[in-house]
Amino acid sequence: MNIESIIGRRQFLKSATILGGLAALLGIVRPAAAGPKGPKRQPEQPSQGYRLTEHVKKYYETARL
């Protein structure tokens, strides 16, 4: 092997490594910077808590032991 072919291979491997690393970095960073797509979700209504309704009362009556 001559020196020119060894230097050419080394340069190729350096370039491939650098370009591969940049491509991977852009693939990871770019989608995160874009943010979520689609419509914004509306905040959910606050819960009104537990309510004793008629159907709950009927369930309690049938569940008694």
C-alpha positions in Angstrom: 0.0 0.0 0.0 1.2 3.4 -0.7 0.9 6.4 1.6 -1.6 8.3 -0.6 -4.2 5.5 -0.4 -3.8 5.2 3.4 -4.2 9.0 3.8 -7.2 8.9 1.4 -8.9 6.2 3.5 -8.2 8.0 6.7 -9.7 11.2 5.3 -12.7 9.3 4.1 -13.3 7.7 7.5 -12.9 11.1 9.3 -15.4 12.7 7.0 -17.9 9.8 7.2 -17.6 9.9 11.0 -18.2 13.6 11.2 -21.1 13.6 8.8 -22.7 10.7 10.5 -22.4 12.3 13.9 -23.9 15.6 12.5 -26.8 13.7 10.9 -27.5 11.9 14.1 -27.4 15.1 16.1 -29.8 16.9 13.7 -32.1 13.9 13.7 -32.4 14.1 17.5 -32.4 17.9 18.0 -34.5 19.0 15.1 -37.8 17.2 15.9 -37.6 18.4 19.6 -37.2 22.0 18.5 -40.2 21.8 16.2 -42.6 21.3 19.1 -45.9 19.3 19.2 -48.0 19.4 16.1 -51.8 19.6 15.9 -54.3 21.7 17.8 -53.7 22.7 21.4 -55.7 20.7 23.9 -58.2 22.5 25.9 -57.8 22.2 29.7 -60.2 19.8 31.2 -63.0 21.0 33.4 -62.2 20.6 37.1 -63.9 17.7 38.7 -67.0 18.4 40.7 -66.1 15.6 43.1 -68.2 12.7 44.4 -71.9 13.1 44.1 -74.5 10.8 45.6 -76.9 10.4 42.7 -80.0 8.1 42.3 -78.2 5.4 40.4 -75.4 5.4 43.0 -78.0 5.0 45.8 -79.6 2.1 43.9 -76.2 0.4 43.6 -75.5 0.8 47.4 -78.9 -0.7 48.1 -78.2 -3.8 45.9 -74.7 -4.2 47.2 -75.6 -4.5 50.9 -74.8 -7.8 52.6 
